[in-house]
Amino acid sequence: MANLEKIQMNESGLEFSRFIQGYWRMAEWNMSSQESLTFLKQHVELGITTVDHAHIYGSPSCEQLFGEALKLQPSIRDDIEIVSKCGIQLPCNESGAVAHYRSDAKSIIESVDLSLSRLGVDSIDALLIHRPDFLMDADEVAEAFKRLEGAGKVHNFGVSNFSASQFSLLQSRLDKPLITNQIEINPINMQSLDDGLLDYLSENRVIPMAWSCLGGGRILTETSETMEKVRATLAVVAHEVGAESIDQLIFAWVLALPSKPLPIIGSGKIDRVASAVRSSEIALNREQWYRIWTAFKGHAVP
Ligand SMILES: NC(=O)c1ccc[n+]([C@@H]2O[C@H](COP(=O)([O-])OP(=O)(O)OC[C@H]3O[C@@H](n4cnc5c(N)ncnc54)[C@H](OP(=O)(O)O)[C@@H]3O)[C@@H](O)[C@H]2O)c1
């Protein structure tokens, strides 16, 4: 296994890999179970041992597809950390109901049971509440976490897309620290840099997980005049720092943040995954980092 850095996520010894493999798009990859297992083994070999799932990902279910790959070599479970998420309810088309959030204890526990059966595992390493629920009763969520931990089904808990105040509210009801807040971080969406969320997480020594570092691919593929200009700037900086590609440069830009976010890689192509991992060897100086900031913001720093 490659010597990729491991990051301690809490004082109980939970460690995640410096990069995480995202499985949201797995159903689009059209891999057989054997191909999925090969992909998993390849990224574990690169040092990416942490995988990111959610009970709503994919049709067919990505957790189910992943579980079928795991079944071919169950021992690989011991080499990885599985993160999953709960709380988004997508109704079937015919029902007329709208998508909504459910963070009541019954829904959280049922969602975990479904994830475990699809993945074919006894427990997951971390469960995240996928989105902040305006109707969330923090005491009830804490109770659900306690029951899941007591039953040995989930070992650690965190959140995703929470504001600082939502994070703080839930944390106030828990005995153990939330391990992460999984949020969008990329140069198209710098909200967490602007609204103080990253500062809040650093202050509380919480390591964020960063989703859609490439803006879901938009940074590479969007054909607007603005994005063409941004890509031209990125190409210049990439050349200066010896980056292999613009995507690798963007991962280096995220890694440079002092809150030390763990990028979740969304690609299903192992060459792109390997290239993302090598972004940790790229050092941007401050002027280069801000040149990328300026290109995306469309104006200079004040
Ligand atoms: N918590 C949340 O609310 C939330 C929300 C969204 C995502 N996530 C997590 O974050 C993970 C990553 O998100 P993401 O998939 O949006 O990540 P991303 O890295 O921003 O986007 C990945 C997409 O970009 C494409 N791509 C990568 N390199 C490219 C290139 N050089 N040229 C053209 N296209 C390229 C990939 O296609 P190929 O596969 O063809 O490379 C893939 O479709 C997800 O898997 C999920 O685990 C969490």
The ligand as an SDF file (V2000), in Angstrom:
LIG
                    3D

 48 52  0  0  0  0  0  0  0  0999 V2000
  -22.3250   15.5160    1.2330 N   0  0  0  0  0  0  0  0  0  0  0  0
  -22.8470   15.9350    0.1080 C   0  0  0  0  0  0  0  0  0  0  0  0
  -23.8790   16.6300    0.0780 O   0  0  0  0  0  0  0  0  0  0  0  0
  -22.1720   15.5640   -1.1920 C   0  0  0  0  0  0  0  0  0  0  0  0
  -22.6010   16.1510   -2.3910 C   0  0  0  0  0  0  0  0  0  0  0  0
  -21.9420   15.7750   -3.5620 C   0  0  0  0  0  0  0  0  0  0  0  0
  -20.8980   14.8460   -3.5230 C   0  0  0  0  0  0  0  0  0  0  0  0
  -20.5210   14.2820   -2.3350 N   0  0  0  0  0  0  0  0  0  0  0  0
  -19.4050   13.3000   -2.2600 C   0  0  0  0  0  0  0  0  0  0  0  0
  -18.2830   13.8550   -2.8920 O   0  0  0  0  0  0  0  0  0  0  0  0
  -17.8150   12.9730   -3.9090 C   0  0  0  0  0  0  0  0  0  0  0  0
  -17.1730   13.7760   -5.0170 C   0  0  0  0  0  0  0  0  0  0  0  0
  -18.1370   14.6440   -5.6320 O   0  0  0  0  0  0  0  0  0  0  0  0
  -18.1260   14.8460   -7.2030 P   0  0  0  0  0  0  0  0  0  0  0  0
  -18.2810   13.5150   -7.8720 O   0  0  0  0  0  0  0  0  0  0  0  0
  -19.0650   15.9190   -7.5710 O   0  0  0  0  0  0  0  0  0  0  0  0
  -16.5790   15.2900   -7.3840 O   0  0  0  0  0  0  0  0  0  0  0  0
  -15.8320   16.1070   -8.5110 P   0  0  0  0  0  0  0  0  0  0  0  0
  -14.4090   15.6210   -8.4690 O   0  0  0  0  0  0  0  0  0  0  0  0
  -16.0770   17.5640   -8.3690 O   0  0  0  0  0  0  0  0  0  0  0  0
  -16.5120   15.6810   -9.8900 O   0  0  0  0  0  0  0  0  0  0  0  0
  -16.3480   14.3860  -10.4030 C   0  0  0  0  0  0  0  0  0  0  0  0
  -16.8430   14.4190  -11.8350 C   0  0  0  0  0  0  0  0  0  0  0  0
  -15.9070   15.1550  -12.6130 O   0  0  0  0  0  0  0  0  0  0  0  0
  -15.5040   14.3650  -13.7150 C   0  0  0  0  0  0  0  0  0  0  0  0
  -14.0900   14.6620  -14.0230 N   0  0  0  0  0  0  0  0  0  0  0  0
  -13.0200   14.4960  -13.2340 C   0  0  0  0  0  0  0  0  0  0  0  0
  -11.8840   14.8680  -13.8760 N   0  0  0  0  0  0  0  0  0  0  0  0
  -12.2680   15.2790  -15.0940 C   0  0  0  0  0  0  0  0  0  0  0  0
  -11.5710   15.7800  -16.2200 C   0  0  0  0  0  0  0  0  0  0  0  0
  -10.2540   15.9260  -16.2180 N   0  0  0  0  0  0  0  0  0  0  0  0
  -12.2880   16.1170  -17.3210 N   0  0  0  0  0  0  0  0  0  0  0  0
  -13.6290   15.9840  -17.3360 C   0  0  0  0  0  0  0  0  0  0  0  0
  -14.3510   15.5010  -16.2950 N   0  0  0  0  0  0  0  0  0  0  0  0
  -13.6770   15.1580  -15.1890 C   0  0  0  0  0  0  0  0  0  0  0  0
  -15.6770   12.9270  -13.2700 C   0  0  0  0  0  0  0  0  0  0  0  0
  -15.8380   12.0870  -14.3890 O   0  0  0  0  0  0  0  0  0  0  0  0
  -14.9950   10.6960  -14.5470 P   0  0  0  0  0  0  0  0  0  0  0  0
  -15.5980    9.7130  -13.5820 O   0  0  0  0  0  0  0  0  0  0  0  0
  -15.2230   10.3640  -15.9730 O   0  0  0  0  0  0  0  0  0  0  0  0
  -13.5640   10.9900  -14.2390 O   0  0  0  0  0  0  0  0  0  0  0  0
  -16.9330   13.0240  -12.4370 C   0  0  0  0  0  0  0  0  0  0  0  0
  -18.0840   12.9770  -13.2640 O   0  0  0  0  0  0  0  0  0  0  0  0
  -19.0390   12.1440   -4.2970 C   0  0  0  0  0  0  0  0  0  0  0  0
  -18.7030   10.9050   -4.8570 O   0  0  0  0  0  0  0  0  0  0  0  0
  -19.7320   11.9840   -2.9700 C   0  0  0  0  0  0  0  0  0  0  0  0
  -19.1240   10.9060   -2.2510 O   0  0  0  0  0  0  0  0  0  0  0  0
  -21.1390   14.6360   -1.1730 C   0  0  0  0  0  0  0  0  0  0  0  0
  1  2  1  0
  2  3  2  0
  2  4  1  0
  4  5  1  0
  4 48  2  0
  5  6  2  0
  6  7  1  0
  7  8  2  0
  8  9  1  0
  8 48  1  0
  9 10  1  0
  9 46  1  0
 10 11  1  0
 11 12  1  0
 11 44  1  0
 12 13  1  0
 13 14  1  0
 14 15  2  0
 14 16  1  0
 14 17  1  0
 17 18  1  0
 18 19  2  0
 18 20  1  0
 18 21  1  0
 21 22  1  0
 22 23  1  0
 23 24  1  0
 23 42  1  0
 24 25  1  0
 25 26  1  0
 25 36  1  0
 26 27  1  0
 26 35  1  0
 27 28  2  0
 28 29  1  0
 29 30  1  0
 29 35  2  0
 30 31  1  0
 30 32  2  0
 32 33  1  0
 33 34  2  0
 34 35  1  0
 36 37  1  0
 36 42  1  0
 37 38  1  0
 38 39  2  0
 38 40  1  0
 38 41  1  0
 42 43  1  0
 44 45  1  0
 44 46  1  0
 46 47  1  0
M  CHG  2   8   1  16  -1
M  END
$$$$
